[in-house]
Amino acid sequence: MERRRQRVSDVVMDCLALSDGTIATLTGYNRYEDIDRVQAELVQLALEMPTATSWMEVWDTYIERRKR
């Protein structure tokens, strides 16, 4: 159980560490308020995905949810 908590923590930290440039490139946004909002949404989603193994998995889920 401790191992899974560490992985979730790592994924959350990875989402927090994403640079503004990375998020801007992925989203096409250039306003910091939009970039910060997306990053906050990614962190929240990472917290909701305890089995996620990378920020990219969280990103893929984020994109899928936005399509709905």
N, C-alpha and C positions, 0 to 999 in steps of 0.2 A: 504494500500500500504506500509506503514512503516513497518508493521509486516513482510511482505515478504522480504523486504530488510534486516531486522535483521536476518532472518533465513538464507538467502544466505550468509551473512557475517559470521554467526556462522559456516556454512558448510565450507566456505573458511578457516576460522581460524582453524577448526578441521583438514583440509587437511594439513595446515601449521604445525600443532602440531603433526602430525604423526611421531613417532620416526623412526630413521633409522632401528632399529630392527624390527619394525612392517612391514615396507616396504620391508626389506630384506626377512622376513618370507613369505610375500605374493608373492614376485616376484622370490625368489631364488637368487637374485643378492647379491653380497658381496662387490662390489667396490662402494665407496662413490659417484663417478661421475655418475654411473648408478642409484643409489638410489636417488640422488639429481635430476636427470633428470625426473625420474618417479614422484617425489613429485611435481616438477614444472608443469608437465603435468596434474597431479590431480588438482592442484590449478587452472590452466587455464580451465580445464573442469568444475570445480565447478563454476567458473565465468560464463560459458556458460549455466549452468543449474540452472536458477533462481528458479525453483520449487523443487530442491533437498532438502531433509529433513535431510540427514546424509551423512557423508563421505563414508559410505558403499554403498549408492546408486550411488555415483560418481564412486566408485571403480568398481561396477558391470558394469556401462556404459563403463568405461575405458577398462575393459576386453572384453566386446562385440565388441568394436571398434577395438581392436587389433586382433580379430579373422578374421576380414574382409580382 
